[in-house]
Amino acid sequence: MSYVQKVMDSVIQKNPGETEFLQAVKEVLFTLEPVFDQHPEYVRAGILERIVEPERLIIFRVPWIDDSDTVQVNRGFRVQFNGAIGPYKGGLRFHPSVNASIIKFLGFEQIFKNSLTGLPIGGGKGGSDFDPKGKSDIEVMRFCQSFMTELSKYVGADIDVPAGDIGVGAREIGYLFGWYKKLKNSYEGVLTGKGIEYGGSLARTEATGYGLIYFMDELLKSNGKSFNGAKVVISGSGNVAIYAHQKVTELGGKVIAMSDSDGFIYDADGIDLAAVKKIKETERKRIKECTSIVGSTKFYEGCTNIWDIKCDVALPCATQNEIDIVIAKKLVENGCFAVGEGANMPCSIEAIDYFINNKVLFGPAKAANAGGVATSALEMAQNSMRYSWSFEEVDIRLKNIMVNIYNKASEAAKKYGHEGNMVVGANIAGFIKVAEAMLAQGVV
Ligand code: NDP
């Protein structure tokens, strides 16, 4: 039995039933096999055995009172997965599906993603099974205050710096920051994704979506293709999806479909981004309402059916496991030549293998959606300096980071015998930096 298989078996035994976490670990571990042949010192130091074990997993009760004076109880999580290269960094997700397995899969991936950015940030993630949908602003505030009352014991500008993720946007970050400041009497960069008025970075809102397209543009150009004239399907209509749409359109592509968890909208003339922003960002309504703004836009129920639409480029930007092997086959059959993961782990392992075997240009999440956390690290840098850069300065840095990530992943893939395979390249490049730091710091 191979060394990697032995470690995987132990992870399966220690984390029973945690399907998302096991999927994320499996996806990384088997791509690292060539590294251990060249670096036996990593095996001796037990790097792999340590990297799959979170440094700390905090689970806590979050009681709060809703608008009808009823006590509600949610569960809060923070995983501080690996702090070898910097303070723990990773978003908070508020969604009813949140559990330990989902937080651990996200935290594990975050280690490698953060490493790839080249910035000094360790891997963490957190969240709650609280659903902000349909709650009043006051309910969301009460929940955020209760959540932060406990979380504040474990975070800090030099310890652990959370950000947003699904269900956590500017509103939630504002409430969380305000409560941390009150509890600690300290004005520090403990969260990123803050409002511009109180320490946020320009271009953070746009960063994950823009970064995804910068990365994919590099991948397309290196293979003689481009967004110009391409038909693009984007799942989701949240933060990542909206700014991916904006950048695709700037580069001459046409986004013909977007979705939310109810269904998807389709428009052969291109989805009107202003309408999506109005409905989703300003009014917090359902995507089907876009049809009342633009006559040519049609709504269809069932969010996964969005992948039946013929497209050149598919950008899953909603959630994990959106694309399985059946959908992957359909996309390839329909002529899709590139897939970029805006969401975390939106494609199953079988789907990824199918894309790669069928020469689809594939941008894995750890590399392709790293622009958000990279810009969060730029927000931390600006907070430390008590200074802020212009939108253009941040955007240029973001673009450079995404191009560097592309180059690092390509070089690592080539060096370890998998030229062109961005999954292998991103995993290996992300892993080696963390492994070297762990080796240097001894057994901790
Ligand atoms: P948002 O909450 O802003 O938007 C999420 C979107 O995905 C919504 O349209 C939502 O629809 C849809 N969605 C969520 N869950 C499901 C589901 N189970 N089934 C179908 N649709 C769903 O989140 P973000 O845009 O911030 O995040 C999207 C993805 O990108 C996540 O995987 C996240 O981890 C990843 N990501 C985000 C980063 C960021 O900076 N924000 C950084 C890196 C990765 P509905 O409104 O109906 O729930």
Boltz pocket constraint, residues with backbone or C-beta under 6 A from the ligand:
constraints:
  - pocket:
      binder: B
      contacts: [[A, 164], [A, 165], [A, 166], [A, 167], [A, 168], [A, 204], [A, 208], [A, 235], [A, 236], [A, 237], [A, 238], [A, 239], [A, 240], [A, 241], [A, 259], [A, 260], [A, 261], [A, 262], [A, 303], [A, 317], [A, 318], [A, 319], [A, 320], [A, 342], [A, 343], [A, 344], [A, 369], [A, 370], [A, 372], [A, 373]]
      max_distance: 6.0
